[in-house]
């Protein structure tokens, strides 16, 4: 058994010996992207198990070990991890927990401290917690993000966004049930195989692979029918995680809608861009600004390859770029508004409105004040500027019932269908009026003659 080693602050370290013996538990957030990221970590020699559990016991476990007034996503993630450690599947003395830190002032930086307190309370203080971050917040002898691993993770994120984007445009309309999910699984596995052999990450190769992905999805036989497009925005975890939002995407599909979910790439570019903006607003290290600007340019370059691949296929709508979001947010929020999802959340709602998805579910996790400010707090302004927007803020917390959440979303969908019917009737009436005018024109001309 690996020896437990602590740093000067008393933090339990994840050692090189642990890397050989321990299984790291990884919370699920984005089903497609995180499946690839799990396999990417395994290619680097780690033993990873991704947690896909969604039962009510996770919330109850979180409430037992985290204060009920804390951030709801923190409660869920901590509850899911401790529930997994205690479920009997793993040797408690050979398991570690993997969690992200973004380096900002909000959830993804501070969960880790709540998690360690919860582990101590649960009598599991000997379980190491590993931070995944690019900010140098915590380091462990047995875990590190080398350049190859970072490159693979960034590529997995881009490919994951592409697969999610195409999946959501095919799944609601597929003629043969299961065709879209089968293709998504195929490409998820194939991309990781490419990474394993050192392929699929260069820009030239990425263009080729993404063109093939788009081509394969375009071959899926789809029905030509109009369905309400419903965008999903909000706090990053609750926006993406089936556990956090009660499987919102699946619910929208069963209600006859097309989910439109802005990807993870914009969020990651946003977090990097924050470091650049910090130096502009508050001064600081010019070297740090330069490094972050280079990383931002790299990620934007990958994003542009993805956008161009989708644009090449007329049957698909392309996603927007980070620069589009920066342009849309001007006049609403400043670039210095960065807590939680900051200005990005409002910008995503604006992008959805501008690209034919004015029906929006804004996921509001309990305990997330920044999200309420830039999410629910901006809805009135958006409705004033865009009367056709149809936005509903849905609260997610330990006491919220799924049926109440779904009923509110159903009301929003009903409104979307009513607006669509009114628009269609108005268009038909206008077309009929134009046709009648064209028919009457010769008679009026003859009368004047």
C-alpha positions in Angstrom: 0.0 0.0 0.0 1.3 3.5 -0.9 2.6 5.5 2.0 0.6 8.6 2.8 2.7 11.8 2.4 1.6 15.3 3.4 3.0 18.7 2.3 3.9 21.5 4.7 0.3 22.7 5.0 -0.9 19.3 5.9 -2.4 18.5 2.5 -2.4 14.8 1.5 -0.4 14.4 -1.7 -1.1 12.1 -4.6 2.2 10.3 -5.0 3.9 8.4 -7.9 3.2 5.2 -6.1 -0.5 6.1 -5.9 -0.5 6.6 -9.7 0.3 2.9 -10.1 -2.1 1.6 -7.4 -5.0 4.0 -7.1 -8.2 4.5 -9.1 -9.1 8.2 -9.6 -12.9 8.9 -9.6 -13.9 11.6 -12.0 -17.3 13.3 -11.8 -19.4 13.4 -15.0 -20.3 16.7 -16.5 -20.3 16.5 -20.3 -21.1 12.9 -21.4 -19.3 13.0 -24.8 -16.3 15.3 -24.0 -15.7 13.7 -20.5 -15.8 10.2 -22.0 -13.0 11.2 -24.3 -11.1 13.0 -21.5 -11.3 10.0 -19.3 -9.6 7.9 -22.0 -7.0 10.6 -22.6 -6.0 10.4 -18.9 -5.8 6.7 -19.2 -3.5 7.0 -22.2 -1.2 8.9 -19.8 -1.0 6.0 -17.3 -3.8 6.9 -14.9 -6.6 4.6 -13.7 -9.8 6.5 -14.1 -13.4 5.7 -13.4 -16.0 8.2 -14.4 -19.1 8.5 -12.3 -22.4 8.4 -14.1 -24.7 7.9 -11.1 -27.8 10.1 -10.9 -29.9 8.7 -8.0 -31.4 10.8 -5.2 -28.9 9.4 -2.7 -26.2 11.6 -4.2 -28.2 14.7 -3.0 -28.8 13.2 0.4 -25.1 12.4 0.8 -24.2 15.9 -0.2 -26.6 17.4 2.3 -25.0 15.2 5.0 -21.5 16.5 4.5 -21.9 20.0 3.0 -23.9 22.9 4.4 -27.3 23.1 2.7 -26.8 26.8 1.9 -23.7 26.0 -0.3 -23.5 26.1 -4.1 -25.8 23.3 -5.5 -23.2 22.0 -8.0 -20.7 21.7 -5.1 -23.2 19.7 -3.1 -23.8 17.4 -6.1 -20.2 16.8 -7.0 -19.1 16.2 -3.4 -22.2 14.0 -2.7 -21.5 11.9 -5.9 -17.8 11.4 -5.0 -18.4 10.4 -1.4 -21.3 8.2 -2.4 -19.0 6.4 -4.9 -16.3 5.9 -2.3 -18.8 4.4 0.2 -20.7 2.2 -2.3 -18.5 -0.9 -1.8 -17.2 -1.0 -5.4 -13.7 0.4 -4.6 -11.0 -0.3 -2.0 -11.3 3.0 0.1 -7.5 2.9 0.7 -6.7 2.7 -3.1 -9.0 5.4 -4.5 -8.5 9.1 -5.2 -10.8 11.9 -6.3 -10.3 14.1 -9.4 -11.7 17.6 -9.4 -11.1 20.7 -11.5 -10.0 24.2 -10.4 -10.2 27.1 -12.9 -8.3 29.6 -10.7 -11.2 32.0 -10.6 -13.1 33.3 -7.5 -16.0 30.8 -7.9 -17.1 27.2 -7.8 -14.4 25.4 -9.8 -11.6 26.8 -7.6 -13.2 26.3 -4.2 -15.0 23.0 -4.3 -11.8 21.2 -3.5 -11.6 22.7 0.0 -15.2 21.8 0.7 -14.5 18.3 -0.5 -11.6 17.8 1.8 -13.7 19.0 4.8 -16.5 16.6 3.8 -14.0 13.7 3.5 -12.7 14.5 7.0 -16.3 14.6 8.4 -17.0 11.2 6.7 -13.9 9.6 8.2 -12.2 9.4 4.7 -9.4 11.9 5.3 -6.9 9.3 3.9 -8.5 9.6 0.4 -6.3 12.0 -1.7 -7.9 14.7 -3.8 -6.2 15.7 -7.1 -6.7 19.1 -8.6 -6.8 19.5 -12.4 -5.8 23.1 -13.1 -3.7 25.2 -15.4 -3.1 27.9 -12.8 -0.5 26.2 -10.5 -3.0 26.1 -7.6 -2.1 22.7 -6.4 0.6 20.2 -7.4 1.1 16.5 -6.7 4.1 14.3 -7.3 2.0 11.7 -9.0 -0.1 13.9 -11.2 0.7 16.6 -13.8 -0.5 18.2 -17.0 2.3 17.8 -19.5 2.2 19.4 -22.9 1.1 16.2 -24.6 -1.8 15.6 -22.1 -2.9 19.3 -22.3 -2.9 19.1 -26.1 -5.0 15.9 -26.1 -7.4 17.3 -23.6 -7.9 20.5 -25.6 -8.5 18.5 -28.8 -10.9 16.2 -27.0 -12.8 19.3 -25.9 -13.1 20.6 -29.4 -14.1 17.3 -30.9 -16.6 16.8 -28.0 -18.2 20.1 -28.8 -18.5 19.2 -32.5 -20.0 15.8 -31.8 -22.5 17.3 -29.3 -23.5 20.1 -31.7 -24.1 17.7 -34.6 -25.8 15.1 -32.4 -28.4 17.7 -31.2 -29.2 18.6 -34.8 -29.7 15.0 -35.9 -31.2 13.2 -32.9 -34.6 15.0 -32.9 -35.1 14.3 -36.6 -33.5 10.9 -37.2 -35.6 8.4 -39.2 -33.9 5.3 -37.9 -33.9 5.4 -34.1 -30.4 4.9 -32.6 -28.5 6.0 -35.7 -27.2 9.2 -34.2 -26.1 7.7 -30.8 -24.4 4.8 -32.6 -22.4 7.3 -34.8 -21.5 9.4 -31.8 -20.2 6.4 -29.9 -18.2 5.3 -33.0 -16.5 8.7 -33.3 -15.9 9.1 -29.6 -13.9 5.8 -29.6 -12.2 6.5 -32.9 -10.9 10.0 -31.9 -9.2 8.5 -28.8 -7.6 5.8 -30.9 -6.3 8.6 -33.2 -4.8 10.4 -30.1 -3.2 7.1 -28.9 -1.2 6.9 -32.2 -0.4 10.6 -32.2 -2.9 11.7 -34.8 -5.9 14.0 -35.1 -4.4 16.9 -33.2 -2.5 18.9 -35.8 -4.6 21.6 -37.6 -4.3 19.9 -41.0 -5.4 16.5 -39.6 -8.1 18.1 -37.5 -9.6 19.7 -40.6 -9.6 16.3 -42.3 -11.1 14.4 -39.4 -13.7 17.0 -38.7 -14.8 17.1 -42.3 -15.3 13.3 -42.2 -17.3 13.6 -38.9 -19.6 16.2 -40.5 -19.9 14.1 -43.6 -20.9 11.1 -41.6 -23.6 12.9 -39.6 -24.9 14.5 -42.8 -25.6 10.9 -44.1 -28.0 10.2 -41.2 -31.5 10.2 -42.7 -33.6 13.0 -41.1 -37.2 14.1 -41.3 -37.8 17.6 -42.6 -40.0 19.1 -39.9 -40.0 22.2 -37.8 -39.4 21.8 -34.1 -38.9 24.4 -31.4 -35.2 25.1 -30.8 -34.6 25.5 -27.1 -31.2 26.8 -25.9 -29.7 25.8 -22.6 -27.5 28.2 -20.7 -26.5 28.7 -17.1 -23.9 27.8 -14.5 -21.4 25.5 -16.3 -22.1 22.3 -14.3 -25.9 22.5 -14.2 -25.9 23.6 -17.8 -24.2 20.4 -19.0 -24.5 17.7 -16.3 -27.5 15.3 -16.6 -27.2 14.9 -12.8 -27.3 18.7 -12.3 -30.2 19.5 -14.6 -32.3 16.4 -14.2 -31.4 15.2 -17.8 -32.7 18.4 -19.3 -31.6 17.6 -22.9 -33.4 14.3 -22.9 -36.5 16.0 -21.5 -36.5 18.5 -24.3 -36.2 15.7 -26.8 -39.2 13.9 -25.4 -41.2 17.2 -25.6 -40.5 17.4 -29.4 -37.8 20.1 -29.2 -34.3 20.5 -30.6 -31.8 21.2 -27.7 -29.2 23.9 -28.6 -26.3 23.8 -26.2 -23.4 26.2 -26.5 -20.2 24.2 -26.1 -17.4 24.0 -23.5 -14.9 25.6 -25.8 -16.3 29.1 -25.4 -16.1 28.7 -21.6 -12.5 27.6 -21.6 -11.5 30.5 -24.0 -13.5 32.8 -21.7 -11.4 31.7 -18.6 -8.2 32.2 -20.5 -9.3 35.6 -21.8 -10.1 36.6 -18.2 -6.4 36.5 -17.4 -5.6 38.8 -20.4 -8.4 41.2 -19.4 -7.2 41.2 -15.7 -3.8 42.6 -16.8 -5.5 45.3 -19.0 -7.8 46.4 -16.1 -5.8 45.9 -13.0 -2.2 45.7 -14.3 0.0 42.7 -13.6 2.5 40.4 -15.3 2.9 41.1 -19.0 4.5 37.7 -19.4 1.4 36.1 -18.0 -0.8 38.1 -20.4 1.4 37.1 -23.3 1.2 33.4 -22.4 -2.6 33.5 -22.0 -3.0 35.5 -25.2 -1.0 32.7 -27.1 -3.2 30.0 -25.5 -6.3 31.9 -26.4 -5.2 32.3 -30.0 -4.5 28.5 -30.1 -7.9 27.6 -28.8 -9.7 30.1 -31.1 -7.8 28.6 -34.0 -9.1 25.1 -33.1 -12.6 26.5 -32.7 -12.4 28.1 -36.1 -11.5 24.8 -37.7 -14.6 23.3 -36.1 -16.9 26.1 -37.3 -15.5 25.9 -40.9 -16.1 22.1 -40.9 -19.8 22.6 -40.0 -20.2 25.5 -42.4 -19.1 23.2 -45.3 -22.3 21.1 -44.9 -25.4 23.2 -45.7 -27.8 21.0 -43.8 -26.2 22.0 -40.5 -26.2 25.3 -38.6 -22.6 26.3 -37.5 -21.9 27.4 -34.0 -20.6 30.9 -33.3 -17.1 31.9 -32.4 -15.8 33.5 -29.2 -15.2 36.7 -31.0 -18.9 36.7 -32.0 -19.8 36.5 -28.3 -17.5 39.4 -27.4 -19.1 41.5 -30.1 -22.7 40.7 -29.0 -22.1 41.5 -25.3 -20.9 45.1 -25.9 -23.4 47.5 -24.4 -24.7 44.9 -21.9 -21.8 43.9 -19.7 -18.1 44.7 -19.5 -15.4 42.1 -20.1 -14.3 42.5 -16.4 -17.6 40.8 -15.3 -16.1 37.3 -14.9 -17.3 35.7 -11.7 -19.0 32.4 -12.4 -19.9 32.5 -16.1 -19.7 36.3 -16.1 -20.6 38.1 -19.3 -20.3 34.8 -21.2 -23.7 33.6 -19.9 -25.6 36.7 -21.2 -23.6 36.6 -24.4 -24.7 33.0 -25.0 -28.4 34.1 -24.6 -27.8 36.9 -27.1 -26.2 34.4 -29.6 -29.1 32.0 -29.3 -31.6 34.8 -29.9 -29.6 36.0 -33.0 -29.3 32.5 -34.4 -32.9 31.3 -34.4 -33.2 29.8 -30.9 -35.0 32.6 -28.9 -36.5 29.9 -26.5 -34.0 29.6 -23.7 -33.8 27.7 -20.4 -31.5 29.5 -18.0 -30.4 27.0 -15.4 -30.1 28.6 -12.0 -28.3 26.6 -9.3 -29.0 27.4 -5.7 -26.2 29.4 -4.0 -24.8 30.8 -7.2 -25.2 34.6 -6.9 -23.1 35.5 -10.0 -25.2 33.3 -12.1 -28.4 34.9 -10.9 -27.0 38.4 -11.7 -25.8 37.6 -15.3 -28.6 35.1 -15.9 -31.9 35.9 -14.4 -30.9 39.5 -13.8 -30.4 40.1 -17.5 -33.6 38.5 -18.8 -35.7 41.7 -18.5 -33.2 43.7 -20.5 -33.0 41.0 -23.2 -36.8 40.8 -23.5 -37.0 44.6 -23.8 -34.5 44.6 -26.6 -35.8 41.4 -28.2 -39.5 41.0 -27.6 -39.5 37.7 -29.5 -37.2 36.1 -26.9 -38.8 33.4 -24.7 -36.6 32.9 -21.7 -37.4 30.9 -18.5 -35.1 30.7 -15.4 -35.3 27.4 -13.7 -34.0 26.9 -10.2 -32.1 23.7 -9.3 -31.5 22.9 -5.7 -31.9 20.1 -3.2 -35.6 21.0 -2.5 -36.7 21.7 -6.1 -39.0 19.0 -7.5 -38.4 17.7 -11.0 -42.1 17.9 -11.9 -42.3 21.6 -11.1 -39.1 22.3 -13.1 -40.5 20.4 -16.1 -43.9 22.1 -15.8 -42.3 25.5 -16.1 -40.3 24.4 -19.1 -43.5 23.0 -20.7 -45.1 26.4 -20.3 -42.2 28.0 -22.1 -42.4 25.4 -24.9 -46.1 26.0 -25.3 -45.4 29.7 -25.6 -42.7 28.9 -28.2 -45.2 26.9 -30.3 -47.9 29.6 -29.9 -45.4 32.3 -31.1 -44.4 30.0 -34.0 -48.0 29.5 -35.1 -48.7 33.2 -34.9 -45.6 34.0 -37.0 -46.6 31.3 -39.6 -50.1 32.7 -39.8 -48.9 36.2 -40.2 -46.4 35.1 -42.9 -49.2 33.2 -44.8 -51.5 36.3 -44.5 -48.8 38.6 -45.9 -48.0 36.2 -48.7 -51.7 36.0 -49.6 -52.0 39.8 -49.5 -49.0 40.1 -51.8 -50.4 37.6 -54.2 -53.8 39.3 -54.3 -52.1 42.7 -55.0 -50.2 41.1 -57.9 -53.4 39.7 -59.3 -55.2 43.0 -59.0 -52.4 45.0 -60.6 -53.3 44.4 -64.3 -57.0 45.3 -63.6 -55.9 48.6 -62.0 -53.6 49.4 -64.8 -56.3 48.8 -67.3 -58.7 51.1 -65.4 -56.2 53.9 -65.4 -55.6 53.4 -69.2 
